[in-house]
Structures are given as C-alpha cells and as structure tokens.
Amino acid sequence: MTQTGEKYTQARRALLASGGSSGGAGDDPGVAIAWPQDSLGWFTDQAYNAILLADDEARMLSHPRVEPEHLLLAAARYGNVEWLLAGEGIDARAVHDVIAAIRGFGSKLELRPRRSPASEEVLRRAVTVAAARGVLGPSTEDLLIVLGEHELPARILAELGVSSAQVLVDAHYPVTGPPVDHALLDRRAAQLAARGIEPPSPGPMPPVFERFTAQARAAINAGAEYARRAADRWVEPAHLLFGVLNAEAGVAAAVRTRYGWHRPPAQSAEPPAYAPRATGIFTPEARRIVAEDVLIIAERLDHPALTTGHVLLAILERYAYLTIDFINALPGIREITAAVIDALPGDEDT
C-alpha cells in the first residue's frame, strides 16, 4: 500500500516533580482543562494523521458523521495501534469488515463528514488518559484505550478477540512515570488556544483502502513509484495518470487496448533539474482525486467499487493539473471519458 511517509512522533514524557499520585493507566488526572476550540493540537503526528484519516473512513463508508468506530479503523491503519492489533492477528481490513457488517454502507455520500460529539469526547478523554499515564502528547495507543470504553468500538474489538483495550495497551506500553503536572496541562491548553493548530507532518495519508479494487490500488501505487523514480518530491495527478494508463489489467487497461492507445513510457517522468528526496506524500490535488473525486464519480454512476476506470475519470476531471506532453497523443478528454464510462463498472478484483 502506498504510504505518505507517516512520521511516528514519540509522545513526550513529562518527568516532572517526584512523588504525587502514580496515576492509573486510564485515570483522569482531575484537572479542569480550558479546552481550545479543536483538540487536534494535543496529539502526536501519528495520532493527528489517524484522526484526519477517520474523516476519510467515514466518507468511504458513506457515513454522515465521523464516529468513534471510524477513529478505531483509522488508528488500525498505521503506527502503534496497527502494531498492537497485528500482535492479536487483527488488521485494518478486519476492523473495516466488522464495521460494514454492523452499520453497512450509507445511502448518500457526505463529502465533509463532521466529528460527532462522541468522537470529540474521545479526543478530549484521550488527552486526560495520556496525562494520567505521564504523557503530554497522546498517540494512537491512548486513543485505543478510550475507544475501548465506547460501546461500538468495544464491540468491534471483542468480536475480533480483544476483550480489553486497556489491558492490551498496558501490556506493551506500561506506565513508567508520574502523571503530567496539572499546571503543565493548563499551559499547554493556553498555548493551543492562543496559536491554533498546525497540520501534522507529513500527512495526511491517502485513503486507498477497501473500496478500491486490487487493480486500482496497484495503479495508484505505481503512480507513487513513478514519482519516486523521477525523484519528484510529491505525488501529483500526472504521476497517478502514469500509473493508471500503465495498468496491466482492469477497466483502464481494457479501454486502452480496445482503442489502441499507447502506454506512456516510464521515462516520460523526467527528473527535474533539482531533484529533492522523494517523500511519497500526495499533493492536495492528488489526494483529493483518491479521497473524494473517485467517490463522487462512483456515486454519480451508482457503482460501489472504485476501479481503475473511476480513478482515470477522476484524474481527467482535473485536467488543469496534467502538465505532461503525452496527454496530447491521446484522444480528446470527452472521447476518453465516454469510452471509460461505457466500460464501467468492469470486472476488477475487490
């Protein structure tokens, strides 16, 4: 799976004054925090990216709100929670499948799902749980503890064989220091309220997961590989187009073969004069293609799966970002669009 170079920021341990309460792993430190408008600034980059990814998880399932179960699914994708669950034989697809079995897919795409009050409470509770464990910046394992306290995430974990998220986290991330000092929490809250929040580094990751067919995921990954080989710092729509048009199988490959279009050569992605280290991070435009535009097209056509055809249509709808020469050798955009729509939904592996 294509990644976006997620940085696993270590939580900062607040080893302050000795003495005081040892602080249970999930105990509230007992301080009334003056919460800033948004809780995201408290979290490590790893957790911050997972929280943002939860928006995509809800969108991919066509759920109207970002609920605690979406936070669980996002946390299961990368980092500490992915590692913890893998040790129990659980991966993100298993979490996704249980959510889909319980809640199903929604009937209407919500492009901008908002976090529910329950999810906002999870984020705030994670801050206080982490503080009780001696951590000022909560990460995904702190989210997991709190999610285990909520009915649906706890049910999902139980169905997958995890009876206690708290016990699972404590076994691998034991409490090693005193609780964070209340005054430090107050100062941190004031800082966040004063300066606002900054985006995580490097995030956010692209949500190329279960709704994409195997061929579509392979094409997107190939696009990211083209960017790496060209030493381009970011993955752009043009790189995704390279990947889709070079697909070995699927809707895009069938249309390309039917109409005799030539594959763009890999060397077309020429390295720039100055080639910074490739990061694998998607530009906002490229990420929007795989996170939103493909869903809009699939809903428009009433298709559940996201294929290479849907990805190609989404890329072409952002034609302004395709500053590459070989596009001129292809038929017109309208002709390509008509040919792809005619071939959809196609037969790709889900």
Short mmCIF file of the C-alpha atoms (twelve columns), coordinates in Angstrom:
data_MODEL
# 
_entry.id   MODEL 
# 
loop_
_atom_site.group_PDB 
_atom_site.id 
_atom_site.type_symbol 
_atom_site.label_atom_id 
_atom_site.label_alt_id 
_atom_site.label_comp_id 
_atom_site.label_asym_id 
_atom_site.label_seq_id 
_atom_site.Cartn_x 
_atom_site.Cartn_y 
_atom_site.Cartn_z 
_atom_site.pdbx_PDB_model_num 
ATOM 1   C CA . MET A 1   0.000   0.000   0.000   1 
ATOM 2   C CA . THR A 2   1.175   3.445   -0.879  1 
ATOM 3   C CA . GLN A 3   2.088   5.414   2.222   1 
ATOM 4   C CA . THR A 4   2.760   9.071   2.699   1 
ATOM 5   C CA . GLY A 5   5.825   8.834   4.865   1 
ATOM 6   C CA . GLU A 6   3.981   8.963   8.175   1 
ATOM 7   C CA . LYS A 7   6.254   10.122  10.950  1 
ATOM 8   C CA . TYR A 8   5.807   8.286   14.186  1 
ATOM 9   C CA . THR A 9   6.379   11.080  16.674  1 
ATOM 10  C CA . GLN A 10  7.189   9.785   20.142  1 
ATOM 11  C CA . ALA A 11  4.953   11.066  22.901  1 
ATOM 12  C CA . ARG A 12  6.734   13.479  25.199  1 
ATOM 13  C CA . ARG A 13  7.133   12.126  28.700  1 
ATOM 14  C CA . ALA A 14  6.527   14.657  31.430  1 
ATOM 15  C CA . LEU A 15  9.006   13.562  34.078  1 
ATOM 16  C CA . LEU A 16  8.318   16.381  36.474  1 
ATOM 17  C CA . ALA A 17  8.354   16.531  40.241  1 
ATOM 18  C CA . SER A 18  8.755   13.226  42.028  1 
ATOM 19  C CA . GLY A 19  6.040   11.997  44.334  1 
ATOM 20  C CA . GLY A 20  2.321   12.522  43.895  1 
ATOM 21  C CA . SER A 21  -0.186  10.032  42.585  1 
ATOM 22  C CA . SER A 22  1.099   7.168   40.483  1 
ATOM 23  C CA . GLY A 23  -1.891  7.643   38.195  1 
ATOM 24  C CA . GLY A 24  -3.762  4.616   36.922  1 
ATOM 25  C CA . ALA A 25  -3.426  3.884   33.233  1 
ATOM 26  C CA . GLY A 26  -6.863  5.255   32.487  1 
ATOM 27  C CA . ASP A 27  -7.487  7.540   35.466  1 
ATOM 28  C CA . ASP A 28  -8.477  11.132  34.906  1 
ATOM 29  C CA . PRO A 29  -5.800  13.416  36.361  1 
ATOM 30  C CA . GLY A 30  -8.540  15.506  37.888  1 
ATOM 31  C CA . VAL A 31  -7.877  18.847  36.237  1 
ATOM 32  C CA . ALA A 32  -10.482 21.045  34.545  1 
ATOM 33  C CA . ILE A 33  -8.763  21.875  31.252  1 
ATOM 34  C CA . ALA A 34  -9.723  25.056  29.406  1 
ATOM 35  C CA . TRP A 35  -10.122 23.255  26.075  1 
ATOM 36  C CA . PRO A 36  -9.128  25.029  22.852  1 
ATOM 37  C CA . GLN A 37  -11.693 25.016  20.064  1 
ATOM 38  C CA . ASP A 38  -10.093 21.983  18.397  1 
ATOM 39  C CA . SER A 39  -8.375  19.135  20.258  1 
ATOM 40  C CA . LEU A 40  -6.065  18.084  17.404  1 
ATOM 41  C CA . GLY A 41  -3.110  20.153  18.569  1 
ATOM 42  C CA . TRP A 42  -2.629  17.930  21.608  1 
ATOM 43  C CA . PHE A 43  -1.780  14.835  19.602  1 
ATOM 44  C CA . THR A 44  1.385   13.382  18.113  1 
ATOM 45  C CA . ASP A 45  1.702   13.484  14.345  1 
ATOM 46  C CA . GLN A 46  0.860   9.782   14.208  1 
ATOM 47  C CA . ALA A 47  -2.406  10.251  16.097  1 
ATOM 48  C CA . TYR A 48  -3.183  13.531  14.310  1 
ATOM 49  C CA . ASN A 49  -2.918  11.784  10.946  1 
ATOM 50  C CA . ALA A 50  -5.157  8.967   12.176  1 
ATOM 51  C CA . ILE A 51  -7.772  11.469  13.346  1 
ATOM 52  C CA . LEU A 52  -7.752  13.140  9.929   1 
ATOM 53  C CA . LEU A 53  -7.910  9.749   8.233   1 
ATOM 54  C CA . ALA A 54  -11.062 8.955   10.221  1 
ATOM 55  C CA . ASP A 55  -12.843 11.609  8.132   1 
ATOM 56  C CA . ASP A 56  -11.884 9.612   5.023   1 
ATOM 57  C CA . GLU A 57  -13.003 6.350   6.623   1 
ATOM 58  C CA . ALA A 58  -16.467 7.787   7.249   1 
ATOM 59  C CA . ARG A 59  -16.592 9.207   3.710   1 
ATOM 60  C CA . MET A 60  -15.552 5.902   2.122   1 
ATOM 61  C CA . LEU A 61  -18.374 4.154   4.005   1 
ATOM 62  C CA . SER A 62  -20.832 6.958   3.104   1 
ATOM 63  C CA . HIS A 63  -21.494 7.567   6.784   1 
ATOM 64  C CA . PRO A 64  -22.718 11.071  7.621   1 
ATOM 65  C CA . ARG A 65  -20.676 11.610  10.801  1 
ATOM 66  C CA . VAL A 66  -17.205 10.657  11.985  1 
ATOM 67  C CA . GLU A 67  -17.928 8.311   14.867  1 
ATOM 68  C CA . PRO A 68  -15.595 6.532   17.333  1 
ATOM 69  C CA . GLU A 69  -15.578 3.402   15.159  1 
ATOM 70  C CA . HIS A 70  -14.061 5.433   12.305  1 
ATOM 71  C CA . LEU A 71  -11.313 6.604   14.669  1 
ATOM 72  C CA . LEU A 72  -10.665 2.955   15.550  1 
ATOM 73  C CA . LEU A 73  -10.442 1.955   11.892  1 
ATOM 74  C CA . ALA A 74  -8.099  4.836   11.060  1 
ATOM 75  C CA . ALA A 75  -5.850  4.097   14.042  1 
ATOM 76  C CA . ALA A 76  -5.636  0.463   12.906  1 
ATOM 77  C CA . ARG A 77  -4.058  1.503   9.590   1 
ATOM 78  C CA . TYR A 78  -0.609  2.668   10.753  1 
ATOM 79  C CA . GLY A 79  1.607   3.051   13.759  1 
ATOM 80  C CA . ASN A 80  1.254   1.871   17.323  1 
ATOM 81  C CA . VAL A 81  -2.320  0.576   17.144  1 
ATOM 82  C CA . GLU A 82  -1.642  -1.230  13.870  1 
ATOM 83  C CA . TRP A 83  1.267   -2.964  15.627  1 
ATOM 84  C CA . LEU A 84  -0.758  -3.767  18.751  1 
ATOM 85  C CA . LEU A 85  -3.640  -5.263  16.780  1 
ATOM 86  C CA . ALA A 86  -1.306  -7.169  14.456  1 
ATOM 87  C CA . GLY A 87  0.045   -8.922  17.528  1 
ATOM 88  C CA . GLU A 88  -3.517  -10.171 18.114  1 
ATOM 89  C CA . GLY A 89  -3.892  -11.298 14.492  1 
ATOM 90  C CA . ILE A 90  -6.073  -8.325  13.542  1 
ATOM 91  C CA . ASP A 91  -5.611  -5.950  10.618  1 
ATOM 92  C CA . ALA A 92  -7.498  -2.871  9.461   1 
ATOM 93  C CA . ARG A 93  -9.473  -4.814  6.851   1 
ATOM 94  C CA . ALA A 94  -10.899 -6.999  9.611   1 
ATOM 95  C CA . VAL A 95  -11.966 -3.882  11.544  1 
ATOM 96  C CA . HIS A 96  -13.476 -2.426  8.367   1 
ATOM 97  C CA . ASP A 97  -15.413 -5.607  7.650   1 
ATOM 98  C CA . VAL A 98  -16.954 -5.700  11.136  1 
ATOM 99  C CA . ILE A 99  -17.990 -2.040  10.865  1 
ATOM 100 C CA . ALA A 100 -19.513 -2.691  7.441   1 
ATOM 101 C CA . ALA A 101 -21.350 -5.745  8.777   1 
ATOM 102 C CA . ILE A 102 -22.782 -3.817  11.738  1 
ATOM 103 C CA . ARG A 103 -23.538 -0.456  10.138  1 
ATOM 104 C CA . GLY A 104 -23.468 -1.163  6.417   1 
ATOM 105 C CA . PHE A 105 -22.732 1.482   3.805   1 
ATOM 106 C CA . GLY A 106 -24.648 4.733   3.827   1 
ATOM 107 C CA . SER A 107 -27.028 5.678   1.031   1 
ATOM 108 C CA . LYS A 108 -25.613 9.128   0.325   1 
ATOM 109 C CA . LEU A 109 -22.052 10.411  0.021   1 
ATOM 110 C CA . GLU A 110 -21.113 13.029  2.601   1 
ATOM 111 C CA . LEU A 111 -18.004 14.805  1.345   1 
ATOM 112 C CA . ARG A 112 -17.353 16.703  4.574   1 
ATOM 113 C CA . PRO A 113 -18.419 14.468  7.458   1 
ATOM 114 C CA . ARG A 114 -18.008 16.180  10.798  1 
ATOM 115 C CA . ARG A 115 -16.882 14.558  14.012  1 
ATOM 116 C CA . SER A 116 -19.776 13.569  16.232  1 
ATOM 117 C CA . PRO A 117 -19.974 14.711  19.867  1 
ATOM 118 C CA . ALA A 118 -18.958 11.175  20.848  1 
ATOM 119 C CA . SER A 119 -15.783 11.427  18.745  1 
ATOM 120 C CA . GLU A 120 -14.942 14.836  20.158  1 
ATOM 121 C CA . GLU A 121 -15.320 13.365  23.626  1 
ATOM 122 C CA . VAL A 122 -12.959 10.516  22.672  1 
ATOM 123 C CA . LEU A 123 -10.285 13.047  21.693  1 
ATOM 124 C CA . ARG A 124 -10.594 15.014  24.908  1 
ATOM 125 C CA . ARG A 125 -10.689 11.903  27.024  1 
ATOM 126 C CA . ALA A 126 -7.530  10.651  25.275  1 
ATOM 127 C CA . VAL A 127 -5.696  13.783  26.402  1 
ATOM 128 C CA . THR A 128 -6.585  13.195  30.046  1 
ATOM 129 C CA . VAL A 129 -5.887  9.448   29.847  1 
ATOM 130 C CA . ALA A 130 -2.465  10.125  28.345  1 
ATOM 131 C CA . ALA A 131 -1.754  12.739  31.018  1 
ATOM 132 C CA . ALA A 132 -2.591  10.229  33.739  1 
ATOM 133 C CA . ARG A 133 -0.086  7.879   32.090  1 
ATOM 134 C CA . GLY A 134 2.611   10.570  32.159  1 
ATOM 135 C CA . VAL A 135 2.282   11.602  28.504  1 
ATOM 136 C CA . LEU A 136 1.627   15.162  27.408  1 
ATOM 137 C CA . GLY A 137 1.132   14.358  23.709  1 
ATOM 138 C CA . PRO A 138 -1.313  11.432  23.318  1 
ATOM 139 C CA . SER A 139 -0.710  8.983   20.491  1 
ATOM 140 C CA . THR A 140 -2.853  6.278   18.914  1 
ATOM 141 C CA . GLU A 141 -2.496  3.826   21.793  1 
ATOM 142 C CA . ASP A 142 -4.107  6.409   24.089  1 
ATOM 143 C CA . LEU A 143 -6.950  6.717   21.588  1 
ATOM 144 C CA . LEU A 144 -7.301  2.936   21.666  1 
ATOM 145 C CA . ILE A 145 -7.714  2.908   25.447  1 
ATOM 146 C CA . VAL A 146 -10.545 5.431   25.244  1 
ATOM 147 C CA . LEU A 147 -12.174 3.777   22.236  1 
ATOM 148 C CA . GLY A 148 -12.306 0.583   24.273  1 
ATOM 149 C CA . GLU A 149 -14.588 2.446   26.684  1 
ATOM 150 C CA . HIS A 150 -17.196 3.141   23.955  1 
ATOM 151 C CA . GLU A 151 -19.889 0.637   23.116  1 
ATOM 152 C CA . LEU A 152 -19.448 0.081   19.370  1 
ATOM 153 C CA . PRO A 153 -15.617 0.166   19.224  1 
ATOM 154 C CA . ALA A 154 -15.535 -2.167  22.245  1 
ATOM 155 C CA . ARG A 155 -17.980 -4.497  20.481  1 
ATOM 156 C CA . ILE A 156 -15.845 -4.468  17.334  1 
ATOM 157 C CA . LEU A 157 -12.702 -5.263  19.291  1 
ATOM 158 C CA . ALA A 158 -14.475 -8.006  21.231  1 
ATOM 159 C CA . GLU A 159 -15.718 -9.635  18.008  1 
ATOM 160 C CA . LEU A 160 -12.108 -9.660  16.822  1 
ATOM 161 C CA . GLY A 161 -10.837 -11.183 20.062  1 
ATOM 162 C CA . VAL A 162 -9.701  -8.166  22.125  1 
ATOM 163 C CA . SER A 163 -11.627 -8.126  25.392  1 
ATOM 164 C CA . SER A 164 -9.852  -5.105  26.900  1 
ATOM 165 C CA . ALA A 165 -8.076  -2.349  25.000  1 
ATOM 166 C CA . GLN A 166 -6.679  -1.090  28.316  1 
ATOM 167 C CA . VAL A 167 -5.027  -4.427  29.100  1 
ATOM 168 C CA . LEU A 168 -3.636  -4.695  25.569  1 
ATOM 169 C CA . VAL A 169 -2.048  -1.242  25.708  1 
ATOM 170 C CA . ASP A 170 -0.709  -1.650  29.250  1 
ATOM 171 C CA . ALA A 171 0.991   -4.907  28.269  1 
ATOM 172 C CA . HIS A 172 3.101   -3.161  25.627  1 
ATOM 173 C CA . TYR A 173 3.151   0.468   26.773  1 
ATOM 174 C CA . PRO A 174 3.307   0.329   30.570  1 
ATOM 175 C CA . VAL A 175 3.138   3.478   32.633  1 
ATOM 176 C CA . THR A 176 6.701   4.470   33.511  1 
ATOM 177 C CA . GLY A 177 6.394   7.926   35.031  1 
ATOM 178 C CA . PRO A 178 4.167   10.103  37.190  1 
ATOM 179 C CA . PRO A 179 1.107   11.880  35.797  1 
ATOM 180 C CA . VAL A 180 1.644   15.108  33.901  1 
ATOM 181 C CA . ASP A 181 1.580   18.097  36.216  1 
ATOM 182 C CA . HIS A 182 -1.746  19.943  36.128  1 
ATOM 183 C CA . ALA A 183 -0.053  23.301  35.629  1 
ATOM 184 C CA . LEU A 184 1.730   21.984  32.541  1 
ATOM 185 C CA . LEU A 185 -1.592  20.836  31.102  1 
ATOM 186 C CA . ASP A 186 -3.051  24.284  31.708  1 
ATOM 187 C CA . ARG A 187 -0.098  25.989  29.997  1 
ATOM 188 C CA . ARG A 188 -0.338  23.638  27.019  1 
ATOM 189 C CA . ALA A 189 -4.069  24.291  26.663  1 
ATOM 190 C CA . ALA A 190 -3.442  28.043  26.758  1 
ATOM 191 C CA . GLN A 191 -0.726  27.752  24.091  1 
ATOM 192 C CA . LEU A 192 -3.009  25.792  21.778  1 
ATOM 193 C CA . ALA A 193 -5.870  28.231  22.283  1 
ATOM 194 C CA . ALA A 194 -3.601  31.174  21.513  1 
ATOM 195 C CA . ARG A 195 -1.803  29.924  18.416  1 
ATOM 196 C CA . GLY A 196 -4.271  27.466  16.911  1 
ATOM 197 C CA . ILE A 197 -3.328  24.143  15.391  1 
ATOM 198 C CA . GLU A 198 -0.806  23.286  12.724  1 
ATOM 199 C CA . PRO A 199 -1.118  20.443  10.199  1 
ATOM 200 C CA . PRO A 200 0.656   17.186  11.053  1 
ATOM 201 C CA . SER A 201 3.956   16.253  9.496   1 
ATOM 202 C CA . PRO A 202 3.905   14.862  6.916   1 
ATOM 203 C CA . GLY A 203 0.278   13.756  6.477   1 
ATOM 204 C CA . PRO A 204 -2.411  13.299  5.733   1 
ATOM 205 C CA . MET A 205 -2.158  9.883   4.103   1 
ATOM 206 C CA . PRO A 206 -4.293  8.908   1.094   1 
ATOM 207 C CA . PRO A 207 -7.222  6.573   1.930   1 
ATOM 208 C CA . VAL A 208 -6.558  3.936   -0.744  1 
ATOM 209 C CA . PHE A 209 -8.165  1.038   1.073   1 
ATOM 210 C CA . GLU A 210 -11.049 -1.452  0.841   1 
ATOM 211 C CA . ARG A 211 -13.356 0.289   -1.638  1 
ATOM 212 C CA . PHE A 212 -10.578 0.390   -4.223  1 
ATOM 213 C CA . THR A 213 -10.129 -2.713  -6.329  1 
ATOM 214 C CA . ALA A 214 -6.796  -4.507  -6.325  1 
ATOM 215 C CA . GLN A 215 -6.074  -3.120  -9.800  1 
ATOM 216 C CA . ALA A 216 -6.884  0.445   -8.737  1 
ATOM 217 C CA . ARG A 217 -4.652  0.193   -5.670  1 
ATOM 218 C CA . ALA A 218 -1.849  -1.208  -7.822  1 
ATOM 219 C CA . ALA A 219 -2.221  1.645   -10.334 1 
ATOM 220 C CA . ILE A 220 -2.111  4.304   -7.602  1 
ATOM 221 C CA . ASN A 221 0.909   2.653   -6.024  1 
ATOM 222 C CA . ALA A 222 2.568   2.564   -9.450  1 
ATOM 223 C CA . GLY A 223 1.961   6.292   -9.781  1 
ATOM 224 C CA . ALA A 224 3.671   6.901   -6.460  1 
ATOM 225 C CA . GLU A 225 6.559   4.719   -7.641  1 
ATOM 226 C CA . TYR A 226 6.894   6.832   -10.791 1 
ATOM 227 C CA . ALA A 227 7.207   9.907   -8.596  1 
ATOM 228 C CA . ARG A 228 9.918   8.202   -6.550  1 
ATOM 229 C CA . ARG A 229 11.884  7.090   -9.617  1 
ATOM 230 C CA . ALA A 230 11.703  10.597  -11.039 1 
ATOM 231 C CA . ALA A 231 12.917  11.970  -7.670  1 
ATOM 232 C CA . ASP A 232 9.837   14.190  -7.556  1 
ATOM 233 C CA . ARG A 233 9.160   15.305  -4.039  1 
ATOM 234 C CA . TRP A 234 5.363   14.975  -4.222  1 
ATOM 235 C CA . VAL A 235 2.964   12.530  -5.863  1 
ATOM 236 C CA . GLU A 236 0.922   14.597  -8.324  1 
ATOM 237 C CA . PRO A 237 -2.086  13.867  -10.577 1 
ATOM 238 C CA . ALA A 238 0.279   13.331  -13.519 1 
ATOM 239 C CA . HIS A 239 2.025   10.514  -11.646 1 
ATOM 240 C CA . LEU A 240 -1.328  8.885   -10.941 1 
ATOM 241 C CA . LEU A 241 -2.179  9.118   -14.630 1 
ATOM 242 C CA . PHE A 242 1.072   7.326   -15.486 1 
ATOM 243 C CA . GLY A 243 0.113   4.552   -13.092 1 
ATOM 244 C CA . VAL A 244 -3.438  4.136   -14.395 1 
ATOM 245 C CA . LEU A 245 -2.501  4.200   -18.090 1 
ATOM 246 C CA . ASN A 246 0.213   1.599   -17.467 1 
ATOM 247 C CA . ALA A 247 -2.144  -0.740  -15.610 1 
ATOM 248 C CA . GLU A 248 -1.719  -4.369  -16.641 1 
ATOM 249 C CA . ALA A 249 -5.372  -5.264  -16.112 1 
ATOM 250 C CA . GLY A 250 -8.734  -3.744  -15.332 1 
ATOM 251 C CA . VAL A 251 -11.059 -1.178  -16.881 1 
ATOM 252 C CA . ALA A 252 -8.373  1.332   -17.895 1 
ATOM 253 C CA . ALA A 253 -6.222  -1.403  -19.462 1 
ATOM 254 C CA . ALA A 254 -9.195  -2.820  -21.376 1 
ATOM 255 C CA . VAL A 255 -10.132 0.588   -22.766 1 
ATOM 256 C CA . ARG A 256 -6.522  1.343   -23.658 1 
ATOM 257 C CA . THR A 257 -6.237  -1.963  -25.545 1 
ATOM 258 C CA . ARG A 258 -9.602  -1.607  -27.266 1 
ATOM 259 C CA . TYR A 259 -8.771  1.804   -28.686 1 
ATOM 260 C CA . GLY A 260 -5.103  1.117   -29.347 1 
ATOM 261 C CA . TRP A 261 -3.772  3.829   -27.055 1 
ATOM 262 C CA . HIS A 262 -0.057  3.613   -26.359 1 
ATOM 263 C CA . ARG A 263 1.221   3.214   -22.836 1 
ATOM 264 C CA . PRO A 264 3.181   6.255   -21.687 1 
ATOM 265 C CA . PRO A 265 6.835   5.258   -21.218 1 
ATOM 266 C CA . ALA A 266 8.097   5.374   -17.658 1 
ATOM 267 C CA . GLN A 267 10.996  7.563   -18.724 1 
ATOM 268 C CA . SER A 268 8.472   10.287  -19.589 1 
ATOM 269 C CA . ALA A 269 8.602   11.205  -15.921 1 
ATOM 270 C CA . GLU A 270 11.895  13.051  -16.316 1 
ATOM 271 C CA . PRO A 271 13.690  14.116  -13.123 1 
ATOM 272 C CA . PRO A 272 13.686  17.890  -12.648 1 
ATOM 273 C CA . ALA A 273 16.954  19.830  -12.727 1 
ATOM 274 C CA . TYR A 274 16.837  19.908  -8.938  1 
ATOM 275 C CA . ALA A 275 15.626  16.582  -7.550  1 
ATOM 276 C CA . PRO A 276 14.896  16.692  -3.802  1 
ATOM 277 C CA . ARG A 277 14.420  13.442  -1.967  1 
ATOM 278 C CA . ALA A 278 11.082  11.883  -2.903  1 
ATOM 279 C CA . THR A 279 8.665   11.757  0.031   1 
ATOM 280 C CA . GLY A 280 5.743   9.756   -1.369  1 
ATOM 281 C CA . ILE A 281 3.397   12.429  0.000   1 
ATOM 282 C CA . PHE A 282 0.386   13.244  -2.173  1 
ATOM 283 C CA . THR A 283 -0.246  16.837  -3.192  1 
ATOM 284 C CA . PRO A 284 -3.661  18.192  -2.131  1 
ATOM 285 C CA . GLU A 285 -4.888  17.773  -5.718  1 
ATOM 286 C CA . ALA A 286 -3.687  14.161  -5.976  1 
ATOM 287 C CA . ARG A 287 -5.097  13.302  -2.569  1 
ATOM 288 C CA . ARG A 288 -8.445  14.872  -3.457  1 
ATOM 289 C CA . ILE A 289 -8.630  12.617  -6.507  1 
ATOM 290 C CA . VAL A 290 -8.360  9.417   -4.455  1 
ATOM 291 C CA . ALA A 291 -10.174 10.648  -1.338  1 
ATOM 292 C CA . GLU A 292 -13.129 12.495  -2.844  1 
ATOM 293 C CA . ASP A 293 -13.357 12.712  -6.630  1 
ATOM 294 C CA . VAL A 294 -13.482 8.943   -7.233  1 
ATOM 295 C CA . LEU A 295 -16.345 8.705   -4.732  1 
ATOM 296 C CA . ILE A 296 -18.273 11.483  -6.441  1 
ATOM 297 C CA . ILE A 297 -17.942 9.687   -9.772  1 
ATOM 298 C CA . ALA A 298 -18.866 6.295   -8.303  1 
ATOM 299 C CA . GLU A 299 -21.978 7.737   -6.647  1 
ATOM 300 C CA . ARG A 300 -22.933 9.504   -9.870  1 
ATOM 301 C CA . LEU A 301 -22.752 6.160   -11.695 1 
ATOM 302 C CA . ASP A 302 -24.173 4.140   -8.759  1 
ATOM 303 C CA . HIS A 303 -21.083 1.911   -8.524  1 
ATOM 304 C CA . PRO A 304 -19.943 0.505   -5.158  1 
ATOM 305 C CA . ALA A 305 -16.328 -0.387  -6.056  1 
ATOM 306 C CA . LEU A 306 -13.644 2.099   -7.101  1 
ATOM 307 C CA . THR A 307 -11.821 0.781   -10.181 1 
ATOM 308 C CA . THR A 308 -9.026  1.989   -12.445 1 
ATOM 309 C CA . GLY A 309 -11.782 3.442   -14.612 1 
ATOM 310 C CA . HIS A 310 -13.112 5.621   -11.797 1 
ATOM 311 C CA . VAL A 311 -9.589  6.748   -10.932 1 
ATOM 312 C CA . LEU A 312 -8.907  7.638   -14.582 1 
ATOM 313 C CA . LEU A 313 -12.124 9.651   -14.831 1 
ATOM 314 C CA . ALA A 314 -11.283 11.485  -11.602 1 
ATOM 315 C CA . ILE A 315 -7.807  12.367  -12.894 1 
ATOM 316 C CA . LEU A 316 -9.138  13.614  -16.212 1 
ATOM 317 C CA . GLU A 317 -11.687 15.828  -14.463 1 
ATOM 318 C CA . ARG A 318 -8.677  17.642  -13.011 1 
ATOM 319 C CA . TYR A 319 -7.127  18.119  -16.430 1 
ATOM 320 C CA . ALA A 320 -5.692  21.518  -15.467 1 
ATOM 321 C CA . TYR A 321 -3.160  19.752  -13.237 1 
ATOM 322 C CA . LEU A 322 -1.872  17.472  -16.027 1 
ATOM 323 C CA . THR A 323 1.128   19.373  -17.375 1 
ATOM 324 C CA . ILE A 324 2.578   16.454  -19.336 1 
ATOM 325 C CA . ASP A 325 3.259   16.090  -23.050 1 
ATOM 326 C CA . PHE A 326 1.999   12.562  -23.729 1 
ATOM 327 C CA . ILE A 327 -1.604  13.549  -22.909 1 
ATOM 328 C CA . ASN A 328 -1.621  15.304  -26.280 1 
ATOM 329 C CA . ALA A 329 -1.038  11.956  -28.009 1 
ATOM 330 C CA . LEU A 330 -4.248  10.525  -26.547 1 
ATOM 331 C CA . PRO A 331 -7.789  11.108  -27.845 1 
ATOM 332 C CA . GLY A 332 -9.759  14.057  -26.525 1 
ATOM 333 C CA . ILE A 333 -10.882 14.094  -22.923 1 
ATOM 334 C CA . ARG A 334 -14.529 13.670  -23.899 1 
ATOM 335 C CA . GLU A 335 -13.733 10.646  -26.061 1 
ATOM 336 C CA . ILE A 336 -11.705 9.001   -23.289 1 
ATOM 337 C CA . THR A 337 -14.434 9.741   -20.740 1 
ATOM 338 C CA . ALA A 338 -17.141 8.245   -22.914 1 
ATOM 339 C CA . ALA A 339 -15.064 5.118   -23.576 1 
ATOM 340 C CA . VAL A 340 -14.337 4.584   -19.863 1 
ATOM 341 C CA . ILE A 341 -17.948 5.135   -18.789 1 
ATOM 342 C CA . ASP A 342 -19.049 2.654   -21.440 1 
ATOM 343 C CA . ALA A 343 -16.639 0.067   -19.980 1 
ATOM 344 C CA . LEU A 344 -17.712 0.573   -16.350 1 
ATOM 345 C CA . PRO A 345 -18.326 -0.965  -13.891 1 
ATOM 346 C CA . GLY A 346 -15.981 -3.521  -15.410 1 
ATOM 347 C CA . ASP A 347 -14.578 -6.637  -13.792 1 
ATOM 348 C CA . GLU A 348 -11.839 -5.928  -11.249 1 
ATOM 349 C CA . ASP A 349 -10.851 -7.723  -8.058  1 
ATOM 350 C CA . THR A 350 -12.388 -6.328  -4.887  1 
# 
